[in-house]
Amino acid sequence: MDDAERSAPSLTVAALARRLGVAPATLRTWDRRYGVGPSGHSAGAHRRYTPKDVQRLEEMRRLTLEGVSPAEAARVASAGPLDPVAADDGGVEARVVPLRNTDAAVRGLTRAALALDARTIDRAVVEAFEKHGVLWTWDALLLPVLTGIGERWEETGNGIDVEHLMAESVMGALRTVVAAAPAPRNARPVLLVGAPEELHTLPLQALAAALAERAIDARVLGARVPAPALTAAVRRGGASAVFIWAHRPEVADPGQVAAVPAMRPPVRVVVGGPGWTQESAGEADRVESLSEAVTVLQRAAGG
C-alpha cells in the first residue's frame, strides 16, 4: 500500500456492507472463499477496506447483480485495472466504457453499442448464439458489455440510450433462439418470473433461450409478477418448476416463494439473482449463475 492509499479514508465491514447493499456476513464470506477481503491495517484496530478494496468489491457486486457467479465475479474484479474502450469519435470522455475483458469481440460489440449501430449489434449477437450457444455468449460476450455500459451510466449519467438499444437487440436475438429451438421434451412447462417489484427481465429471457436450446419449454411471465398471479399461473399451466429473479434484496419477496401452490407432482421452486439470501429464499433452491439455473431447471423439467 502506498502513502496516498494509507492516508485515504477506509471503511469498516459494516460501512462497506451498507454501501454495497449486502449483509456484513456476505463480505466475510467473500473474504474467506475468494480472497477479496480488507487489506488495510492499523495498530490496535480491525482490518479496514481501502479505496482499492472498495473499488474491487463494487465491481464484484456489479457483476453478481448481472448474474455472474461470485467466484467468477471475484476473479474478474481482482484481475487488474479497467481497460477503457471508447467509441471512434475522438475519445470523448463521456463515451468511454470501462471493460476488464479485452477480447476483440467484446470491444467490437461495445463500439457498436456506443455508435447505436443496431444492425452490427444484431449480427454480432446472433452469430455468437449460433456459434457458441446462449450460455457462452451470455457469460463471455454480453455480460462484459452490459456491465461496462451500466457502469458508464452510473458514473456519468449518460448512456441510457445505449443500454436500451443493447437490451432490445439482445432480447430480439434471444427470441430468435427460442423460435428456432427443437420441439420441447417436457410436458409440464417451466415458468420464469420477476419478483413483484423486479423490473429487469433480460436474465429471464436469457434463461428461457438457454433452456430452449436444450428442448425445455420455459415461459417468461415477465417483470413484477404478483404472488396471486403466480399461484394462478402455476395451477393453470401445471408447471414443473418456477424460477423467480430478483436483482436486489429489497425486491426479493419470500411471499412469492410461498405462493407457489403444493401440487402433485410437486413444483420445484428456484430463485436466482443477488437479491436473494438463504433466509429470503426459504425452502426454494437458490442458484448463483445462469448455467446453474439451467442445470437445476432442466433436471426439474425431466430433461
C-alpha positions as CSV (number, residue, x, y, z in Angstrom):
1,M,0.0,0.0,0.0
2,D,1.5,3.4,-1.0
3,D,1.4,6.6,1.2
4,A,-1.6,8.0,-0.7
5,E,-3.7,5.0,-0.1
6,R,-2.7,4.9,3.6
7,S,-4.0,8.4,4.0
8,A,-7.2,7.9,2.1
9,P,-10.4,7.1,4.0
10,S,-11.1,3.4,4.7
11,L,-14.2,1.6,5.5
12,T,-15.3,-1.0,8.1
13,V,-17.1,-4.2,7.2
14,A,-20.4,-2.7,8.3
15,A,-19.9,0.6,6.4
16,L,-19.0,-1.2,3.2
17,A,-21.9,-3.6,3.5
18,R,-24.3,-0.7,3.7
19,R,-22.6,0.9,0.7
20,L,-23.0,-2.2,-1.4
21,G,-26.4,-3.2,-0.1
22,V,-25.3,-6.6,1.2
23,A,-25.0,-8.2,4.6
24,P,-21.7,-8.0,6.5
25,A,-21.7,-11.8,6.6
26,T,-21.6,-11.7,2.8
27,L,-18.4,-9.7,2.8
28,R,-16.8,-12.0,5.3
29,T,-17.8,-15.0,3.1
30,W,-16.3,-13.3,0.1
31,D,-13.1,-12.7,2.0
32,R,-12.9,-16.3,3.3
33,R,-13.9,-18.0,0.0
34,Y,-12.5,-15.7,-2.7
35,G,-9.8,-13.7,-1.0
36,V,-11.4,-10.3,-1.6
37,G,-11.2,-9.0,1.9
38,P,-9.9,-5.8,3.5
39,S,-6.2,-5.1,3.1
40,G,-5.9,-2.0,5.3
41,H,-4.1,-2.3,8.7
42,S,-3.6,0.0,11.6
43,A,-2.2,-0.7,15.0
44,G,-4.8,-1.9,17.6
45,A,-7.7,-1.8,15.1
46,H,-9.5,-4.2,12.9
47,R,-8.6,-4.5,9.2
48,R,-10.4,-2.0,7.1
49,Y,-11.3,-1.8,3.4
50,T,-9.0,0.6,1.4
51,P,-10.3,2.6,-1.6
52,K,-8.8,-0.1,-3.9
53,D,-10.6,-2.8,-1.9
54,V,-13.9,-0.9,-2.2
55,Q,-13.4,-0.4,-6.0
56,R,-12.8,-4.2,-6.4
57,L,-15.8,-5.1,-4.3
58,E,-18.0,-2.6,-6.1
59,E,-17.1,-4.3,-9.3
60,M,-17.7,-7.8,-7.9
61,R,-21.1,-6.7,-6.6
62,R,-22.0,-5.2,-10.0
63,L,-21.1,-8.4,-11.7
64,T,-23.1,-10.6,-9.4
65,L,-26.1,-8.3,-9.9
66,E,-25.8,-9.2,-13.6
67,G,-25.9,-12.9,-12.8
68,V,-22.2,-13.8,-12.7
69,S,-21.3,-16.3,-10.1
70,P,-19.5,-14.9,-7.0
71,A,-16.4,-17.0,-7.8
72,E,-16.1,-15.7,-11.3
73,A,-17.0,-12.1,-10.3
74,A,-14.2,-12.2,-7.7
75,R,-11.7,-13.4,-10.3
76,V,-12.7,-10.7,-12.8
77,A,-12.8,-8.0,-10.2
78,S,-9.3,-8.9,-8.9
79,A,-7.8,-9.2,-12.4
80,G,-6.4,-5.7,-12.6
81,P,-7.2,-2.1,-13.8
82,L,-10.0,-1.4,-16.1
83,D,-9.5,-1.3,-19.8
84,P,-11.3,1.7,-21.2
85,V,-12.9,1.2,-24.7
86,A,-14.1,4.4,-26.4
87,A,-16.3,5.0,-29.5
88,D,-14.5,6.1,-32.6
89,D,-15.5,9.7,-32.1
90,G,-12.2,11.2,-30.9
91,G,-12.3,9.6,-27.5
92,V,-14.8,11.9,-25.8
93,E,-14.6,11.1,-22.1
94,A,-18.4,10.7,-21.6
95,R,-18.5,7.9,-24.2
96,V,-15.8,5.7,-22.6
97,V,-16.9,2.4,-21.4
98,P,-14.7,0.6,-18.8
99,L,-14.1,-3.0,-19.6
100,R,-12.0,-5.7,-17.9
101,N,-12.4,-8.2,-20.8
102,T,-10.1,-7.2,-23.6
103,D,-11.4,-9.8,-26.1
104,A,-11.8,-8.4,-29.6
105,A,-15.4,-9.4,-29.8
106,V,-16.3,-7.6,-26.6
107,R,-14.5,-4.5,-27.7
108,G,-16.2,-4.6,-31.1
109,L,-19.7,-5.0,-29.7
110,T,-19.0,-2.2,-27.2
111,R,-18.1,0.1,-30.1
112,A,-21.2,-0.8,-32.0
113,A,-23.4,-0.1,-28.9
114,L,-21.8,3.3,-28.4
115,A,-22.4,4.1,-32.0
116,L,-26.0,3.0,-31.7
117,D,-25.3,0.6,-34.6
118,A,-28.2,-1.7,-34.2
119,R,-27.5,-3.8,-37.3
120,T,-24.0,-4.6,-36.2
121,I,-25.1,-5.5,-32.7
122,D,-27.9,-7.7,-34.0
123,R,-25.5,-9.5,-36.4
124,A,-22.8,-10.0,-33.8
125,V,-25.1,-11.3,-31.1
126,V,-27.0,-13.7,-33.5
127,E,-23.7,-15.0,-34.9
128,A,-22.4,-15.6,-31.3
129,F,-25.5,-17.5,-30.3
130,E,-25.3,-19.7,-33.5
131,K,-21.6,-20.4,-33.0
132,H,-21.3,-20.7,-29.2
133,G,-24.8,-21.0,-27.8
134,V,-26.6,-18.9,-25.2
135,L,-24.6,-19.7,-22.1
136,W,-21.1,-19.0,-23.5
137,T,-22.4,-15.8,-25.3
138,W,-24.0,-14.5,-22.1
139,D,-21.0,-15.1,-19.9
140,A,-18.2,-14.2,-22.3
141,L,-19.6,-11.6,-24.5
142,L,-22.9,-10.0,-23.3
143,L,-22.2,-9.6,-19.6
144,P,-18.9,-7.7,-20.1
145,V,-20.5,-5.3,-22.5
146,L,-23.7,-4.8,-20.5
147,T,-21.8,-4.4,-17.3
148,G,-19.5,-1.8,-18.8
149,I,-22.4,0.2,-20.2
150,G,-24.2,0.1,-16.9
151,E,-21.1,1.3,-15.1
152,R,-20.7,4.1,-17.5
153,W,-24.3,5.2,-16.9
154,E,-23.8,5.1,-13.1
155,E,-20.6,7.2,-13.3
156,T,-21.6,9.8,-15.9
157,G,-25.4,9.7,-16.1
158,N,-25.0,9.2,-19.9
159,G,-25.8,6.2,-22.0
160,I,-29.4,5.1,-21.1
161,D,-30.0,5.1,-24.9
162,V,-27.1,2.7,-25.4
163,E,-28.3,0.4,-22.6
164,H,-31.8,0.3,-24.0
165,L,-30.6,-0.4,-27.6
166,M,-28.4,-3.2,-26.4
167,A,-31.2,-4.7,-24.3
168,E,-33.6,-4.6,-27.3
169,S,-31.1,-6.2,-29.6
170,V,-30.2,-9.0,-27.2
171,M,-33.8,-9.7,-26.4
172,G,-34.6,-9.9,-30.1
173,A,-31.8,-12.3,-30.7
174,L,-32.8,-14.4,-27.7
175,R,-36.4,-14.7,-29.1
176,T,-34.9,-15.9,-32.3
177,V,-33.1,-18.7,-30.5
178,V,-36.3,-19.7,-28.8
179,A,-38.2,-19.7,-32.1
180,A,-35.6,-21.9,-33.8
181,A,-35.2,-24.4,-30.9
182,P,-36.2,-28.0,-31.2
183,A,-39.6,-29.2,-30.0
184,P,-39.8,-29.2,-26.2
185,R,-39.4,-32.5,-24.4
186,N,-41.2,-31.5,-21.2
187,A,-44.9,-31.9,-20.9
188,R,-45.1,-29.5,-17.9
189,P,-43.5,-26.1,-18.6
190,V,-41.1,-24.1,-16.6
191,L,-42.3,-20.6,-15.5
192,L,-39.8,-17.7,-15.3
193,V,-41.0,-14.7,-13.4
194,G,-39.7,-11.5,-11.9
195,A,-40.2,-10.6,-8.3
196,P,-43.2,-8.4,-7.6
197,E,-41.2,-5.2,-7.8
198,E,-38.5,-6.5,-10.2
199,L,-38.1,-4.5,-13.4
200,H,-35.3,-6.4,-15.1
201,T,-36.3,-9.2,-17.4
202,L,-33.2,-9.7,-19.7
203,P,-31.9,-12.5,-17.4
204,L,-35.2,-14.3,-17.7
205,Q,-35.1,-14.1,-21.5
206,A,-31.5,-15.4,-21.5
207,L,-32.6,-18.3,-19.2
208,A,-35.6,-19.1,-21.5
209,A,-33.4,-19.2,-24.5
210,A,-30.7,-21.4,-22.9
211,L,-33.4,-23.9,-21.8
212,A,-35.0,-23.8,-25.3
213,E,-31.6,-24.9,-26.8
214,R,-32.0,-27.9,-24.6
215,A,-35.6,-28.6,-25.7
216,I,-37.1,-27.4,-22.4
217,D,-40.3,-25.4,-22.7
218,A,-39.9,-22.2,-20.5
219,R,-42.5,-19.4,-20.4
220,V,-41.5,-15.9,-19.4
221,L,-44.2,-14.2,-17.4
222,G,-42.1,-11.0,-17.2
223,A,-41.5,-8.4,-14.6
224,R,-43.4,-7.6,-11.4
225,V,-45.4,-10.7,-11.2
226,P,-47.6,-10.5,-8.0
227,A,-48.0,-13.6,-5.8
228,P,-51.7,-14.3,-6.7
229,A,-50.9,-14.2,-10.4
230,L,-48.1,-16.7,-9.9
231,T,-50.3,-19.0,-8.0
232,A,-52.9,-18.9,-10.7
233,A,-50.3,-19.5,-13.5
234,V,-48.8,-22.5,-11.8
235,R,-52.2,-24.1,-11.3
236,R,-53.4,-23.3,-14.8
237,G,-50.3,-24.4,-16.6
238,G,-49.3,-27.4,-14.5
239,A,-45.7,-26.1,-14.1
240,S,-42.9,-28.4,-13.3
241,A,-40.8,-25.6,-11.9
242,V,-40.8,-21.9,-11.2
243,F,-37.8,-19.6,-11.4
244,I,-38.0,-16.2,-9.6
245,W,-35.5,-13.5,-10.4
246,A,-34.6,-10.6,-8.0
247,H,-31.6,-8.4,-8.6
248,R,-31.7,-6.5,-5.3
249,P,-32.6,-7.6,-1.7
250,E,-35.4,-5.1,-1.4
251,V,-37.4,-6.7,-4.3
252,A,-36.9,-10.4,-3.2
253,D,-40.2,-11.4,-1.8
254,P,-40.5,-14.6,0.4
255,G,-44.2,-14.4,0.0
256,Q,-43.9,-15.0,-3.7
257,V,-42.0,-18.2,-3.0
258,A,-44.7,-19.3,-0.6
259,A,-47.3,-18.5,-3.2
260,V,-46.3,-21.5,-5.3
261,P,-49.1,-24.0,-4.6
262,A,-48.4,-27.5,-3.4
263,M,-49.3,-29.9,-6.3
264,R,-48.9,-33.5,-7.4
265,P,-46.4,-34.0,-8.8
266,P,-44.6,-31.2,-6.9
267,V,-43.4,-28.0,-8.4
268,R,-39.8,-27.1,-7.9
269,V,-39.1,-23.5,-6.8
270,V,-35.8,-22.0,-7.8
271,V,-34.7,-18.4,-7.1
272,G,-31.8,-16.6,-8.7
273,G,-30.2,-13.2,-8.7
274,P,-28.1,-11.5,-6.0
275,G,-31.2,-10.1,-4.3
276,W,-31.9,-13.5,-2.7
277,T,-30.4,-14.6,0.6
278,Q,-30.8,-18.1,2.1
279,E,-33.2,-16.6,4.6
280,S,-35.5,-14.9,2.0
281,A,-35.3,-17.9,-0.3
282,G,-36.7,-20.2,2.4
283,E,-37.2,-23.7,1.1
284,A,-36.5,-22.7,-2.6
285,D,-33.4,-23.7,-4.3
286,R,-31.0,-20.8,-4.7
287,V,-28.7,-20.6,-7.8
288,E,-25.9,-18.2,-8.4
289,S,-25.4,-18.3,-12.2
290,L,-27.2,-18.7,-15.5
291,S,-25.5,-22.1,-16.1
292,E,-26.5,-23.4,-12.6
293,A,-30.1,-22.3,-13.2
294,V,-30.2,-24.1,-16.5
295,T,-28.9,-27.3,-14.9
296,V,-31.4,-27.2,-12.0
297,L,-34.4,-26.3,-14.1
298,Q,-33.5,-28.8,-16.8
299,R,-33.4,-31.6,-14.2
300,A,-36.7,-30.4,-12.7
301,A,-38.4,-30.5,-16.1
302,G,-37.2,-34.0,-16.7
303,G,-34.8,-33.0,-19.5
